[in-house]
Amino acid sequence: MPTDSQHHSTPSRLDAWTIFLVFLRLGLTSFGGPIAHLGYFREEFVQRRRWLDERSYADLVALCQFLPGPASSQVGLAIGLLRGGYRGSLAAWAGFTLPSAIALTLFALGIATWGDALPAGVLQGLKIVAVAVVAQAVWGMARTLCTDAPRIAIALAAASTVLLLPFIWSQVAVIAAAGLIGVVFFRPATTEAHVVLPVAVKRRAALTALALFFALLMLLPLLASGTDNPLLALLDAFYRAGALVFGGGHVVLPLLQAEVVQPGWVDRDTFLAGYGAAQAVPGPLFTFAAFLGASMNESPSGLLGAAVCLVAVFVPSFLLVIGVLPFWERLRRNRRTQAALAAVNAAVVGLLLAALYDPVWTSGIKAPEHFVLALLALAALMYWKLPPWLVVIGGAVGGGLIGLTG
């Protein structure tokens, strides 16, 4: 493990308010999903502000793609941590996350209060847009993560398993099995050259964060199943989703669908309408959790539910970034770790492929005109390169017109 003296330089500390304002601007303007967010971050922190050099930023992105959770949010957390300590990390998260979380919470409350006043078909249009968005995500991730026959086989097996065995723990079992297959059968390439990150976390704090991460992952299900407390049940469901999602924001869809739709906490139509609306707001897709919390059919719901679910789904990201950063050098050189991650990423594509069929396709495509609108939305995203928020608005309008003429 390199010592502090081996780091190229330790960046100067910034106050939390400065970090918050920088990330707030990004949270208000960063449309386009996690890959686009990483591009915005690079332009802001490498090219414009020079908070990091190019290679340090690339290594930070590699670390956060290695971890489960929302990669772009974790990169933001890590940048805040490196430049402002724990307060800086919290400020970066708040600035980047709150704009979209507030917007989606207000949308959920609006649906609950004035949903009947919306033109017929608008919510259906949002569900149709979700078909296009998830199809684009499946295609893009498959091209990157399923590059050979074994990985394609893992993806197809994962999709088949979760469709045929639609239980809450199926996704977790698939991810675990894929990691084991990767360790046994995969042989990763040589690790690329990189620079040592200026770590701002002590080993004792990192170990404490990791211990807390695993303790919550194991204890919350036991506490939730041992009591009838709905608050504990929400904390367990959303913490587990945030802790076990590999591959970015879209992959949280199948996990959250299993956690909140199957028990009847949120009905399927509301779930997919919110997921479609989440494409129209800037910032991380994980703020979809705030929409779900505000839409709960039982207490806690509304503003309290939104706050509980939002915090619960992001807490694993904080704990993992803090816990893994000091050990990243050793982890990235470990061939077994790389092999497991390659197989897990392939399985993640399969989970998203299964979600594309159920619930996204089965709820969104009810008639030929729905399929036509989904094709137009997909072309707008993939080939015409229209911004997602514009595609969402177009989908809502198109759905409304279909509803009026149907």
Secondary structure, DSSP 8 states (H G I E B T S, - for coil): ---GGGSS-------HHHHHHHHHHHHHH--S-HHHHHHHHIIIIIIIS-SS-HHHHHHHHHHHHHSSS-HHHHHHHHHHHHHHHHHHHHHHHHHHHHHHHHHHHHHHHHHHHHGGGS-TTHHHHHHHHHHHHHHHHHHHHHHHH--SHHHHHHHHHHHHHHHHS--TTHHHHHHHHHHHHHHHH---------------S-HHHHHHHHHHHHHHHHHHHHHHHHS--HHHHHHHHHHHHHHH--SSGGGHHHHHIIIIITTTSS-HHHHHHHHHHHTTSSS-GGGHHHHHHHT-SSSS-HHHHHHHHHHHHHHHHHHHHHHHGGGHHHHHH-HHHHHHHHHHHHHHHHHHHHHIIIIIIHHH--SHHHHHHHHHHHHHHHTS---HHHHHHHHHHHHHHHHHH-
